[in-house]
């Protein structure tokens, strides 16, 4: 009950998200109740970002002019496999409407994907009693099974009776090193593409 009251207060802004310390915010984002974690994620994503929220290593991207056509090619190469459904399967969030995000918001999402993870795409770490390890999003559940989808889009259905542990990961399935793979100019180009793209399905 106290957690729900806290979420309500945060949404009404009688308490600010920044009033909570990192541990308190993480507990809400990682809450086992998906409705609470989903609302917490929405609150976290709604926080206004400024360039000071971006790592100093990447702030120079905001000073670069992007080439949207080159950004489209980079998006197709590095991002589309997760964010656009392939064979009816999706790994990452739908990017419809992302063009309304600011450059700072987009850069933060790319360079720090674990800052706020959509509850529907939360990464889970599952170990089975025979020692196997799985990581991915939960795409379906039944009374006796769960189906995990990994980072390359493969599904694995596991019997609940075979599961030893299952916990949400602090890390998004989105590659954490994407900002190291892409140059500052590459990032500026992808952002230019995203701000002008219609990614509705």
PyMOL commands that set and color helices and strands:
alter all, ss='L'
color gray80, all
select helices_A, chain A and resi 2-12+17-19+22-29+34-45+51-53+59-63+68-78+80-83+98-100+103-111+119-121+160-162+178-181+184-196
alter helices_A, ss='H'
color red, helices_A
select strands_A, chain A and resi 124-128+133-141+145-149+155-159+163-168
alter strands_A, ss='S'
color yellow, strands_A
deselect
rebuild
show_as cartoon
